[in-house]
Amino acid sequence: MRVVSSGFCREFTLVNMETNEERHIYQMQYIAWPDHGVPEDSSDFLDFVVRVSQVCQELSTLTLTQPIAVSVV
């Protein structure tokens, strides 16, 4: 798990037990959203959105044999 701007980035590896095929799942979670309403300043959230885009870009430059799936929570 990596800490990113006001959030976390987790990587999970799923393995098909019959074929040993692996899938990598990336989950990015923004944790600074208030319980009620919206943030007073949007810059922190926008920084997080930029970081999500950067992670997607980094992943797209890898030579992969499977599709990329990024879950943003």
C-alpha positions in Angstrom: 0.0 0.0 0.0 1.3 3.4 -1.0 0.1 6.7 0.5 -0.8 9.3 -2.1 -2.2 12.8 -1.8 -5.0 12.4 0.8 -5.5 8.7 0.0 -4.1 5.3 -0.5 -3.1 3.1 -3.5 -3.4 -0.6 -2.9 -2.3 -3.4 -5.2 -4.0 -6.8 -5.1 -3.0 -9.9 -7.0 -5.7 -12.4 -7.8 -4.6 -15.9 -8.8 -6.8 -18.4 -10.6 -6.0 -21.6 -8.7 -6.8 -23.8 -11.7 -4.7 -22.0 -14.3 -2.3 -20.0 -12.1 -3.2 -16.9 -14.2 -2.5 -13.7 -12.2 -4.4 -10.4 -12.4 -3.2 -7.2 -10.7 -5.9 -4.9 -9.3 -5.1 -1.3 -8.2 -7.4 0.5 -5.9 -7.1 4.2 -5.1 -9.0 5.5 -2.1 -9.6 9.2 -1.3 -9.9 9.5 2.5 -10.2 13.3 3.0 -13.8 13.7 1.9 -15.9 15.1 4.8 -18.7 13.0 6.3 -21.3 15.6 5.3 -21.3 18.0 2.5 -18.3 18.8 0.2 -14.8 19.9 0.9 -14.3 23.7 1.5 -11.3 23.6 -0.9 -11.2 21.4 -3.9 -7.5 21.6 -4.5 -6.7 18.5 -2.4 -9.2 16.4 -4.3 -8.0 17.7 -7.6 -4.4 16.7 -6.6 -5.7 13.2 -5.9 -7.5 13.1 -9.3 -4.2 14.1 -11.0 -2.4 11.4 -9.1 -4.9 8.8 -10.3 -4.3 9.9 -13.8 -0.5 9.6 -13.3 -0.9 6.1 -12.0 -3.1 5.1 -14.9 -0.5 6.6 -17.3 2.4 4.7 -15.6 0.5 1.5 -15.8 -0.4 2.0 -19.5 3.4 2.3 -20.3 4.1 -1.2 -19.0 4.1 -4.2 -21.3 1.1 -6.1 -20.1 -0.6 -9.2 -21.4 -3.9 -8.3 -19.7 -6.1 -5.3 -19.4 -5.6 -2.6 -16.8 -8.3 -2.1 -14.2 -8.1 0.7 -11.7 -10.8 1.1 -9.0 -11.2 4.5 -7.5 -13.2 4.5 -4.2 
